[in-house]
Amino acid sequence: DAVATATANCVQDKQDVEKAVQFALSVRGVLGALVIKEDMLAVRGAIKLLPLKNGVYPGENPGENIFRGNKPAKDG
């Protein structure tokens, strides 16, 4: 949580996203970082980006929402 806060504090405008990711990864124990500001995204490390369709991952379990605690309503 402290690394996330410190990383967010590195971002003043969208040009700062890469610098912020590099900062986060410089902290021992951090395996990956993702920073978004406006239309810019920087991601490095052990993070897997998954395609979503309407908030649902259409992969192995297409009916399962990847966000825990927010599963789609079952039909019937």
C-alpha positions as CSV (number, residue, x, y, z in Angstrom):
1,D,0.0,0.0,0.0
2,A,2.8,2.4,0.8
3,V,4.5,1.7,-2.5
4,A,1.3,2.3,-4.4
5,T,0.8,5.6,-2.7
6,A,4.4,6.7,-3.3
7,T,4.1,5.6,-6.9
8,A,0.9,7.6,-7.4
9,N,2.6,10.6,-5.9
10,C,5.2,10.4,-8.7
11,V,2.5,11.1,-11.3
12,Q,1.7,14.7,-11.9
13,D,0.9,14.4,-15.6
14,K,0.7,11.6,-18.2
15,Q,4.3,11.8,-19.1
16,D,5.2,10.6,-15.6
17,V,3.7,7.1,-15.9
18,E,6.9,5.3,-17.0
19,K,9.0,7.1,-14.4
20,A,6.4,6.0,-11.8
21,V,6.6,2.4,-12.9
22,Q,10.4,2.4,-12.7
23,F,10.2,3.8,-9.2
24,A,7.8,1.1,-8.1
25,L,10.0,-1.6,-9.5
26,S,13.0,-0.2,-7.7
27,V,11.4,-1.2,-4.4
28,R,12.5,-4.6,-3.2
29,G,9.7,-7.1,-3.3
30,V,7.7,-5.4,-6.0
31,L,7.3,-7.8,-8.9
32,G,5.2,-5.6,-11.3
33,A,3.7,-2.2,-11.6
34,L,0.9,-0.6,-13.7
35,V,0.2,3.1,-13.8
36,I,-2.5,4.9,-15.7
37,K,-2.9,8.6,-16.1
38,E,-5.5,9.9,-18.6
39,D,-4.8,8.1,-21.9
40,M,-1.4,6.8,-20.9
41,L,-0.6,3.4,-19.5
42,A,2.8,2.0,-18.4
43,V,3.1,-1.6,-17.3
44,R,6.2,-3.7,-16.5
45,G,7.1,-6.8,-14.6
46,A,5.0,-9.8,-13.6
47,I,1.6,-8.5,-14.7
48,K,-0.6,-10.2,-17.2
49,L,-3.1,-8.1,-19.1
50,L,-6.3,-9.9,-20.0
51,P,-8.9,-8.9,-22.6
52,L,-12.3,-8.0,-21.1
53,K,-15.6,-7.8,-22.8
54,N,-18.2,-5.9,-20.7
55,G,-16.1,-6.5,-17.6
56,V,-15.9,-10.2,-18.1
57,Y,-12.9,-12.2,-19.2
58,P,-14.0,-14.3,-22.2
59,G,-11.3,-17.0,-21.6
60,E,-11.5,-20.4,-20.0
61,N,-14.6,-19.5,-17.9
62,P,-16.5,-17.0,-20.1
63,G,-19.3,-16.6,-17.6
64,E,-17.1,-15.8,-14.7
65,N,-16.3,-12.2,-13.9
66,I,-12.7,-11.7,-12.9
67,F,-13.5,-9.2,-10.3
68,R,-14.2,-11.1,-7.1
69,G,-17.4,-10.3,-5.3
70,N,-18.9,-8.9,-8.5
71,K,-20.0,-11.9,-10.4
72,P,-22.7,-11.5,-13.1
73,A,-26.2,-12.6,-12.1
74,K,-27.0,-16.2,-13.2
75,D,-29.9,-16.6,-15.6
76,G,-33.0,-18.4,-14.2
